[in-house]
């Protein structure tokens, strides 16, 4: 069984954790619920679109675009929740064979590098979002949605993901979690 950089242990919900780590965990859980709700709503919108097109034989204007934007939001907003559950793909064969101290150092390195990449993506996503907001860009479809609205999910999602990564880093530092799901040998 693969583990993430830090273990997904029941300690994530304990009351003896610092308040900030518990709060970030709760925010990540809310993100997961929100992402799941977006998927359910997208299914209903898709069913509506199929009904309008094939039963009523009318054209659809907004449904495809909304579902696409909702899937983007689901993906980005859900990142924090997946990180909280340690659901991102990883390979832990080499870390599992390393001594505890090296494994711990590697976990710090991986988290720091991941945070650097995610922060960079969040920065550029925020810049792109601001550009769409400032220039009042609209989609070139009949619906003509203001693009800053759906594009807001990308920087928000990556900032929330970065927040969860920071919580994981401090949980590792405070020894609340173990590196790669494995304690001392």
N, C-alpha and C positions, 0 to 999 in steps of 0.2 A: 504494500500500500504506500502510495506516495504521500509525503508530507510537505507542507510549505516551509518557508524559511523559519517560521516560528510555529509552535504546535497549536492545534485547534483544541485546546483542552477546556474542560468545564470551568477552569479558573477565569475564563473571559467574562463570566457573569457574576463573579463573587463580589460581595459587598466590601471585602477588605481591599479591593482595588482602589486606586486613586479615582476620585470623582471624574476627572477629565477623561480617563480611559473608559470608564463606564458610559459617560455621555457620548463619546465618539462611537462606541459600540452601539448605543441605542440609535444614534443618527444613521449609522450604516444599516441597521436593521430596518429603519423607516425607509431608507433608500431601496432596500430589497423589496419591501411591500409595495412601494410606489412603482417600481419596475414591473413587478408581477401584475399590478393593476393595469398598467399601460398595455401589457400583453393581452390581457382579457378584453380590454376596450378595443384594442386593434382587431381582435377576432370578431367582435360584434360589428365593427365598422366594415370589415371585409365581407361579412355575411350580408350586411346592408347593401354593399356595392354589388355583390352578385345578384341579389334580389332585384335591385334597380335595373341592372343591365340586362339580365336574362329573363326575368319575369315581366317587368314593366316595359322592357325594351326602350329604356331611356339612357341617355349618356350620363356619365358620372363626372362631377367637376372636382370635388375635393377629397374623395375617399382615398385614392391611391397615395396622394401627397401626404395626407395626415398619417396614414399607416407608416409610410417611410420615415417621417419625422418622429413618430412615436417609437419606432424600432431603434432609431439612433439614440433617443432619450433613454430607452430601456437599457441599451448597451452601456452608455456612459454613466448614467445614474446608478446602475446596478453594479458597477465596478467595486465600489466600497463594500457592499454586502458580500460579494464573492470573495474579496480579500479577507473579510472578517471570518468567513467560513473556511478559509484556506483552499478555495476551490480553483484557483488559477493553476494552469498546467506548470509543472516543474519536474525536474529530474533530481532525485536525491540519492542516487547510488553512490557517488563519490563522497558526498558529505556524511553519509551513514558509516563509511569506513574510516573517517578521520577521527583523531583524538578529540576529546571534548573541547579543549581550548581552541584548537584550530577550527573546529566546526562552529564554535561561537563567533570567532573572528570572521569567518566566511559569511555567517548569517548577517553580521553587521555590515559587511561590505556589500552583500547582495541588496540589503534593504536600502543602504545609502545610494547605490547606483540606480536602483529602481526609483527612489524618490527623486533623484536628479533628472531621470528621463521623464517621469510623470510631471514634474514641475515645469520642464521645458515644454511639454505638450500643452499643459494648462496655460502657460504664458502665451504661446502662439494661438491657442484656441480663444483666449480672452481678447487678444489683439484682433483676430478675425471677427469675433463677435462684435467688438466695438466698431470695427469698420462697417459692418452691415447695419449697425444701429445708427451710426453717425451719417452714413450716406443714404439711409432709408431704403436699402435694397429690398426688392420684392421678387418673388419667384416669377418666372416667365410663363406661368400657366394661366388658365382662365381664372382660377381662384385668386392668384396674385397675393399670396400671404407675405406679410413682412418677415423677412428671413431672420431678423434678430430674435424673434420669438422662439422658433425651433432650435436655432443655433446656440441659444443660451445654455441648453442642456450639456453641450460639450465642455465648456470651461467649468461649469458647476460640477459636473460629474468627475472630471479629473481633479479638481480641488478636493472634493469629498474623498476620492481615492487616495490622494496624497495625505489627507488627514488620517485616514485609517492606517496607511503605511507608517506614519509618524507614531501613531498609537502602538502599532506592532513593535516599532523600534524601541520605544520606551518600556513596553511590557517585557521585551527581551533584556533591556538594560536593568530593569528592576527585578529581574529573575522571576517574573510572573509566568512567563512562557519560556520554553526551551527551544534551542535552535534545531530546526529541521525535525521537530517532533520527537526528539530523542534527548533524554537527559544524560547524566554522567554514566559512564559504563561501569 
